[in-house]
Amino acid sequence: MSCRLAQAGFVIAWALSCQSSLHAQTAVAATNPETQNVNCSPSSLHEHQSGPEITIAELMFEGDLRMPVSNQNQIATSFEQRTYRGKRDGLISEVTDRVRKAWQNQGYGKVQVRADAQVLTSSPVSEQIRVTVHVEEGEQYRLKEIGFKNYRAITNQEAFRSLFPINDGDVFDSSAIVKGQDNLIFAYGQYGYINSTTVARTEYDEEGRTVSVLIHIDEGKQFFVSAVSVRGVGDDFRKDSLLQPGDVYNQRLASLFIQEHAPSSLADGSPQSRIHLQRNERLSTVAITYDLRDCPD
């Protein structure tokens, strides 16, 4: 596939459409933050740390709150009756952070959150707590615009903007900005810019209650493929790779090889964990190793 980078908008959009259906569902949901589910992802909280088992028996919110009660209940329910391990102070700190993000994803960009815990029952090995979260929502903001800065290799700002699953005028959802940045990095990876990074700067308009976002892009170098190898199967599989020495590295094509050839047990796993890249920064080249073993390192 060949395409002038300045006209890359269609190619970026097409390639991103080939990503998992989960990405597509996230994009659809994020375009309407007023009705989307609030995902706090609490399951990772301290579950693998040592210490007493802590159960949040009840989580309550206090404050002059405008967020719909149904959303508040969803946040609370996501924490309640789960068992965590670790120090109570660390758990409360993470609860505070995740509640703050949940409110920010509903447009309350300057929300202030503080949480207190009350021990209901305690033993050397377990305890139950009640958590009270004090929330000062502040104003709810809407997205005014998203702009881009420091791009050179790809110049189609309309294509950039299409990667962010939020429309101008929507309730501001910080998670949609993060998702858009991930999409942008993925798009640059299709053109060999595997070291590209982005930084989002936000500017609040208090009078209009809007947020403007400026995405600073550091493209880095463009990398070319220097070698291709495959672990776990015969070298004949190398010819199946859509990337060969001399080609511009393409993150999507590398992932596609893994999806087509990895063991079926990894159908739900991330292809990136089986793609190992050895970069030569001086020559701007990358050696690719596909790991198709049942139990990779």
VEXSE-409701 format. One record per residue (C-alpha): x, y, z; residue in three letters. Coordinates in steps of 0.5 Angstrom, whole numbers, padded with zeros to 4 digits, always signed. Example, Ala and Ser with C-alpha at 12.3 -4.5 7.8 and 13.67 -1.06 7.14 Angstrom:
+0025-0009+0016Ala/+0027-0002+0014Ser/
END
This chain:
+0000+0000+0000Met/+0003+0007-0002Ser/+0000+0014+0000Cys/+0003+0021+0000Arg/+0004+0022+0007Leu/+0000+0029+0006Ala/-0006+0025+0004Gln/-0006+0020+0009Ala/-0013+0022+0012Gly/-0017+0016+0009Phe/-0011+0011+0010Val/-0011+0013+0017Ile/-0018+0012+0018Ala/-0019+0006+0014Trp/-0013+0002+0018Ala/-0016+0004+0025Leu/-0023+0001+0023Ser/-0019-0005+0022Cys/-0018-0005+0030Gln/-0022-0009+0035Ser/-0029-0008+0036Ser/-0028-0006+0043Leu/-0024+0000+0040His/-0030+0002+0036Ala/-0035+0001+0041Gln/-0031+0006+0046Thr/-0031+0011+0040Ala/-0039+0011+0040Val/-0040+0011+0047Ala/-0035+0017+0048Ala/-0038+0021+0043Thr/-0044+0022+0048Asn/-0041+0023+0055Pro/-0048+0024+0058Glu/-0051+0017+0057Thr/-0044+0013+0057Gln/-0043+0008+0062Asn/-0038+0011+0068Val/-0032+0006+0068Asn/-0028+0006+0074Cys/-0024+0000+0073Ser/-0023-0002+0080Pro/-0021-0009+0079Ser/-0014-0007+0079Ser/-0014-0004+0086Leu/-0009-0007+0091His/-0011-0014+0089Glu/-0004-0017+0088His/-0001-0014+0094Gln/+0000-0017+0101Ser/-0004-0015+0107Gly/-0011-0016+0110Pro/-0017-0017+0106Glu/-0021-0010+0105Ile/-0028-0010+0103Thr/-0031-0004+0101Ile/-0038-0005+0104Ala/-0041+0002+0103Glu/-0039+0008+0099Leu/-0043+0014+0099Met/-0042+0021+0096Phe/-0043+0028+0099Glu/-0044+0035+0096Gly/-0048+0039+0092Asp/-0048+0034+0086Leu/-0051+0035+0079Arg/-0048+0028+0076Met/-0054+0024+0075Pro/-0056+0019+0081Val/-0056+0013+0076Ser/-0048+0015+0075Asn/-0047+0016+0082Gln/-0050+0009+0084Asn/-0046+0006+0078Gln/-0039+0008+0081Ile/-0041+0006+0088Ala/-0043-0001+0086Thr/-0037-0002+0082Ser/-0033-0001+0088Phe/-0037-0004+0093Glu/-0037-0012+0096Gln/-0030-0013+0092Arg/-0024-0015+0096Thr/-0017-0012+0096Tyr/-0011-0013+0099Arg/-0006-0008+0101Gly/-0006-0002+0106Lys/-0012+0002+0107Arg/-0009+0009+0106Asp/-0007+0007+0099Gly/-0013+0004+0097Leu/-0017+0010+0099Ile/-0012+0014+0095Ser/-0013+0010+0089Glu/-0021+0010+0090Val/-0020+0018+0090Thr/-0016+0018+0084Asp/-0021+0014+0080Arg/-0027+0017+0083Val/-0024+0024+0081Arg/-0023+0021+0074Lys/-0030+0019+0073Ala/-0033+0026+0075Trp/-0028+0029+0070Gln/-0030+0024+0064Asn/-0037+0027+0065Gln/-0034+0034+0064Gly/-0033+0036+0071Tyr/-0025+0038+0069Gly/-0024+0042+0076Lys/-0027+0037+0081Val/-0024+0036+0088Gln/-0025+0030+0091Val/-0023+0027+0098Arg/-0025+0021+0101Ala/-0025+0018+0108Asp/-0026+0011+0111Ala/-0029+0008+0117Gln/-0028+0001+0119Val/-0034-0003+0121Leu/-0031-0010+0122Thr/-0023-0011+0123Ser/-0019-0018+0124Ser/-0012-0019+0123Pro/-0013-0022+0116Val/-0019-0018+0114Ser/-0023-0012+0115Glu/-0030-0008+0112Gln/-0030-0001+0111Ile/-0035+0005+0109Arg/-0032+0010+0105Val/-0035+0017+0104Thr/-0033+0021+0098Val/-0033+0029+0099His/-0034+0032+0092Val/-0034+0039+0090Glu/-0036+0038+0083Glu/-0035+0045+0080Gly/-0037+0047+0073Glu/-0039+0042+0068Gln/-0035+0044+0061Tyr/-0036+0042+0054Arg/-0031+0041+0049Leu/-0029+0048+0044Lys/-0024+0045+0040Glu/-0018+0040+0039Ile/-0012+0043+0035Gly/-0005+0040+0033Phe/+0002+0043+0033Lys/+0009+0041+0031Asn/+0006+0036+0026Tyr/+0011+0035+0020Arg/+0011+0028+0016Ala/+0003+0028+0016Ile/-0001+0034+0015Thr/-0008+0032+0015Asn/-0011+0036+0021Gln/-0018+0033+0019Glu/-0015+0026+0019Ala/-0012+0027+0026Phe/-0019+0030+0029Arg/-0023+0024+0027Ser/-0019+0020+0031Leu/-0021+0023+0037Phe/-0028+0020+0039Pro/-0031+0027+0042Ile/-0035+0032+0038Asn/-0034+0040+0039Asp/-0040+0042+0044Gly/-0040+0035+0047Asp/-0039+0035+0055Val/-0032+0035+0056Phe/-0029+0027+0057Asp/-0022+0027+0059Ser/-0022+0019+0057Ser/-0024+0021+0050Ala/-0018+0025+0049Ile/-0013+0020+0052Val/-0016+0015+0047Lys/-0015+0020+0041Gly/-0008+0020+0043Gln/-0007+0013+0043Asp/-0010+0013+0036Asn/-0006+0018+0034Leu/+0000+0014+0036Ile/-0002+0008+0033Phe/-0003+0012+0026Ala/+0004+0015+0026Tyr/+0006+0007+0028Gly/+0003+0005+0021Gln/+0008+0010+0018Tyr/+0015+0008+0022Gly/+0014+0013+0027Tyr/+0015+0008+0033Ile/+0018+0013+0038Asn/+0012+0019+0037Ser/+0009+0022+0043Thr/+0004+0027+0044Thr/+0002+0031+0050Val/-0005+0035+0051Ala/-0005+0042+0054Arg/-0012+0044+0056Thr/-0015+0051+0056Glu/-0021+0053+0060Tyr/-0026+0059+0058Asp/-0029+0060+0065Glu/-0034+0065+0062Glu/-0036+0060+0056Gly/-0035+0054+0060Arg/-0031+0051+0055Thr/-0025+0047+0054Val/-0020+0048+0048Ser/-0015+0042+0047Val/-0008+0043+0044Leu/-0004+0036+0042Ile/+0003+0037+0042His/+0006+0032+0037Ile/+0013+0030+0037Asp/+0014+0025+0031Glu/+0021+0023+0032Gly/+0025+0019+0027Lys/+0022+0014+0021Gln/+0024+0007+0022Phe/+0025+0002+0016Phe/+0025-0006+0017Val/+0032-0009+0017Ser/+0031-0016+0019Ala/+0025-0020+0020Val/+0025-0027+0025Ser/+0020-0032+0028Val/+0021-0036+0034Arg/+0017-0042+0035Gly/+0016-0044+0028Val/+0020-0045+0022Gly/+0024-0039+0018Asp/+0019-0041+0012Asp/+0014-0037+0016Phe/+0018-0030+0015Arg/+0015-0030+0008Lys/+0008-0029+0010Asp/+0010-0023+0014Ser/+0007-0017+0010Leu/+0014-0013+0013Leu/+0020-0015+0010Gln/+0027-0012+0010Pro/+0027-0005+0007Gly/+0020-0003+0008Asp/+0018+0002+0012Val/+0016-0001+0019Tyr/+0008-0001+0020Asn/+0005-0003+0027Gln/-0002-0005+0024Arg/+0002-0010+0019Leu/+0006-0013+0025Ala/+0000-0014+0029Ser/-0004-0017+0023Leu/+0002-0022+0023Phe/+0001-0024+0030Ile/-0007-0024+0029Gln/-0006-0029+0024Glu/-0001-0034+0026His/-0001-0034+0034Ala/-0003-0040+0038Pro/-0011-0040+0038Ser/-0010-0039+0046Ser/-0008-0032+0045Leu/-0014-0030+0041Ala/-0016-0025+0046Asp/-0009-0023+0048Gly/-0005-0017+0046Ser/-0001-0018+0039Pro/+0004-0013+0042Gln/+0006-0017+0047Ser/+0009-0022+0042Arg/+0012-0017+0037Ile/+0020-0015+0039His/+0023-0009+0036Leu/+0031-0008+0036Gln/+0032-0001+0035Arg/+0038+0002+0031Asn/+0037+0009+0033Glu/+0043+0012+0029Arg/+0041+0008+0022Leu/+0033+0009+0024Ser/+0032+0001+0023Thr/+0028-0004+0027Val/+0029-0011+0027Ala/+0023-0015+0028Ile/+0022-0022+0032Thr/+0015-0025+0032Tyr/+0014-0029+0038Asp/+0009-0035+0036Leu/+0011-0040+0042Arg/+0006-0042+0047Asp/+0009-0039+0053Cys/+0014-0033+0050Pro/+0019-0030+0055Asp/
END
